[in-house]
């Protein structure tokens, strides 16, 4: 997957890296929900255009690969293949 931003408090810089989406984990505190129709449209869009807005994951070793932003896009990307 292209366009994953990694956040690390020790470094003020964000890194954009390509990662296998299978190593990413959803955080347990994502409050956002989308309707079935919106989700289907997101899957369709990702199949056509890929990911446009990058996912953001933590790079701290204690929380490595846990998403900060992009939970719906991650699920849709996995479904889109």
C-alpha positions as CSV (number, residue, x, y, z in Angstrom):
1,X,0.0,0.0,0.0
2,X,1.4,3.4,-0.9
3,X,0.9,6.4,1.2
4,X,1.1,5.4,4.9
5,X,2.2,8.2,7.2
6,X,4.1,7.1,10.3
7,X,4.0,9.2,13.4
8,X,6.6,9.2,16.1
9,X,6.7,11.7,19.0
10,X,10.5,11.5,19.2
11,X,10.8,12.8,15.7
12,X,9.0,15.9,14.4
13,X,9.0,14.5,10.9
14,X,6.4,12.3,9.4
15,X,7.6,9.5,7.1
16,X,5.7,8.3,4.1
17,X,6.3,4.6,3.5
18,X,4.8,1.7,1.6
19,X,3.7,-1.1,3.8
20,X,1.7,-4.4,3.6
21,X,-1.8,-3.6,4.8
22,X,-1.9,-6.9,6.6
23,X,0.6,-5.6,9.2
24,X,-1.7,-2.6,10.1
25,X,-4.0,-2.8,13.1
26,X,-7.1,-0.8,13.9
27,X,-7.1,1.0,17.2
28,X,-9.9,0.2,19.6
29,X,-11.0,3.7,20.0
30,X,-12.2,4.7,16.5
31,X,-15.5,6.5,17.0
32,X,-16.3,7.0,13.3
33,X,-18.9,4.9,11.5
34,X,-20.1,5.1,7.9
35,X,-23.3,3.7,6.3
36,X,-23.2,0.5,4.2
37,X,-23.8,2.6,1.1
38,X,-20.9,5.0,1.9
39,X,-18.6,2.0,2.6
40,X,-19.6,0.3,-0.7
41,X,-18.7,3.6,-2.5
42,X,-15.4,3.8,-0.7
43,X,-14.5,0.2,-1.8
44,X,-15.5,1.0,-5.4
45,X,-13.4,4.3,-5.3
46,X,-10.4,2.5,-3.9
47,X,-10.6,-0.2,-6.6
48,X,-10.6,2.6,-9.3
49,X,-8.3,5.2,-7.8
50,X,-6.4,3.4,-5.0
51,X,-5.8,5.3,-1.8
52,X,-5.9,9.1,-2.3
53,X,-5.5,10.3,1.3
54,X,-2.8,8.4,3.2
55,X,-3.5,6.3,6.3
56,X,-1.7,7.4,9.5
57,X,-0.1,4.9,11.8
58,X,2.0,5.1,14.9
59,X,5.6,4.1,14.7
60,X,6.3,4.0,18.4
61,X,7.6,0.5,19.2
62,X,4.9,0.1,21.9
63,X,2.1,1.0,19.4
64,X,3.7,0.1,16.1
65,X,1.4,-0.1,13.1
66,X,-1.7,0.9,15.0
67,X,-3.8,3.3,13.0
68,X,-4.3,6.8,14.1
69,X,-6.4,7.8,11.0
70,X,-7.8,5.8,8.1
71,X,-9.7,2.9,9.7
72,X,-12.5,2.9,7.1
73,X,-10.0,3.2,4.3
74,X,-8.0,0.3,5.7
75,X,-11.0,-1.9,5.8
76,X,-12.2,-0.9,2.4
77,X,-8.6,-1.4,1.0
78,X,-8.6,-4.9,2.3
79,X,-11.9,-5.7,0.7
80,X,-11.0,-4.0,-2.5
81,X,-7.9,-6.3,-2.8
